[in-house]
Amino acid sequence: MSKTSVITARVDAETLALIDKVAKAQGRSRAWFVSQAVQQKAERLTEEQAFIQVGIDAIERGEYLTHEEMLAWWEARKQRKAA
């Protein structure tokens, strides 16, 4: 079993009521729900940051289009589709 740590967060009464409602509906504790929510959010943000870094790395390698180049590409694509 993995080691766990305790963290503290302040939420308003409305948010706490929502947490309790969802946790109860799933037959889970408030702690379980919050743990799952934090884990899922951290995973999504990690994936998002990795995706952004791919773009930053491409830009640093010079692999990008200027705004004007992108507009020209888009117009050419529209024309090919219309033909």
C-alpha positions in Angstrom: 0.0 0.0 0.0 1.3 3.4 -0.9 2.0 6.0 1.8 -0.5 8.8 2.0 -0.2 12.4 3.3 -2.7 14.7 4.8 -3.4 18.1 3.2 -5.8 20.8 4.2 -8.0 22.9 1.9 -10.6 25.5 2.6 -13.9 25.3 0.7 -17.1 27.2 1.0 -20.2 25.6 2.4 -21.8 25.2 -1.0 -18.8 23.3 -2.4 -18.6 21.1 0.7 -22.3 20.2 0.3 -21.6 19.2 -3.3 -18.6 17.1 -2.2 -20.7 15.4 0.5 -23.6 14.8 -1.9 -21.4 13.1 -4.6 -19.4 11.1 -2.0 -22.6 9.8 -0.4 -24.1 8.9 -3.7 -21.1 6.8 -4.5 -20.9 5.3 -1.1 -17.5 6.9 -0.5 -16.0 9.2 2.1 -15.4 12.9 1.7 -11.7 12.1 1.9 -11.9 9.6 -0.9 -13.7 12.0 -3.1 -11.3 14.8 -2.5 -8.3 12.5 -3.0 -9.7 11.3 -6.4 -10.6 14.8 -7.5 -7.1 16.1 -6.7 -5.4 13.2 -8.4 -7.5 13.5 -11.5 -6.9 17.3 -11.7 -3.2 16.9 -11.2 -3.0 14.3 -13.9 -5.0 16.4 -16.4 -2.8 19.5 -15.7 0.4 17.4 -16.1 -0.9 16.1 -19.5 -1.8 19.7 -20.5 1.7 21.0 -19.5 3.4 18.2 -21.4 1.2 19.0 -24.5 2.2 22.7 -24.2 5.8 21.8 -23.9 5.7 19.9 -27.2 4.6 23.1 -28.8 7.3 25.2 -27.1 9.9 22.7 -28.1 8.7 22.8 -31.7 8.8 26.6 -31.7 12.4 26.5 -30.3 13.3 24.2 -33.2 11.8 26.7 -35.7 8.9 24.4 -36.5 6.0 26.8 -36.7 4.0 29.0 -39.2 3.7 32.7 -38.9 0.2 34.2 -38.7 0.4 35.2 -42.4 1.6 31.7 -43.4 -1.2 30.1 -41.4 -3.8 32.4 -43.1 -2.4 31.5 -46.5 -2.4 27.8 -45.6 -6.0 28.1 -44.5 -7.1 29.9 -47.7 -5.4 27.3 -49.9 -7.1 24.6 -48.0 -10.5 26.2 -48.4 -9.9 26.7 -52.1 -8.9 23.0 -52.6 -12.0 21.9 -50.7 -14.3 24.2 -52.8 -12.8 22.9 -56.1 
